[in-house]
Amino acid sequence: MGRVTVRRPVRKISATRDVRRPDALAAEEPLEIRVGGKALAVTMRTPGNDVELAHGFLLSEGVLASREDIAVARYCDGVDDQGRNTYNVLDIALAEGVAPPETGVERNFYTTSSCGVCGKAALDAVKLRSRFSPEKSEFAVSTDVLSKLPDTLRAHQKVFSSTGGLHAAALFDDEGNLAVVREDVGRHNAVDKVLGWALQESRIPAADAGLLVSGRASFELVQKAAMAGIGLLAAVSAPSSLAAELAEENGMTLIGFLRGDSMNLYTGEQRVLGLGS
């Protein structure tokens, strides 16, 4: 089920050599998420932790609030040309009394590995309101701890080490310990897997943790963090203008360009300890 890496032949050319050899590529396959048997979303993801991904996706869409909101998650009728299950279709049965995703807002639920909200009909429809206010998070962390996080995350990126082709996300505590790390070809998928893990572990709202991402901080990642009640998002690369705007609106701390002892603090200075006046 779901290979994380795929071996393919490659011709490696440089100024000093020209050789053919096998190369490891990060696997990318479609996952169709169904709710109650009805197709809801298709996302291109790295196979693995699919149930977490679905939990996190539905949390960020405002459908779920706790692990008890899902009755059953099961793979269903996705098959290849030989009739074997591809494990690329996952059906979620919601618990009794849990409202299904809203159908009033038109949305193209096909998402690529780089964009999780591309099909939203309007920006206002994207700005979902969280059940767990990130503004209430009292989580705080020192600059010393923050500066060590990228190296710590990198050490846990096992598939990235062999392919160089995956994003990563992690939840961390105020001492820099990583509670969970997930990798995926899609940055939003990596975050969904992390949030899905937290939901399954009854750690939502995750007001006592920060979210770390290996790439840039987009609007959608800030939204996902907000929907989980996370007050601090740190990114190794740049945030977008809309990400900073949404973080400020939600009372969140947003950090970008976190590299070594250097970082840019865009919003929420109160959660970063050790700052000068």
Secondary structure, DSSP 8 states (H G I E B T S, - for coil): ---SEEEEEEEEE-SS-EEEEEEEEE--EEEEEEETTEEEEEEEE-SS-HHHHHHHHHHHTTS-SSGGGEEEEEE-S-B-TTS-B-S-EEEEEE-TT------SS-B--EE-SS-SSTTBS-HHHH----SS-GGG----EEHHHHHHHHHHHHHH-HHHHHHS--EEEEEE-TT--EEEEEEESSHHHHHHHHHHHHHHTT--S-TT-EEEESS-B-HHHHHHHHHTT--EEEESS-B-HHHHHHHHHTT-EEEEEEETTEEEEEE-GGGEES---
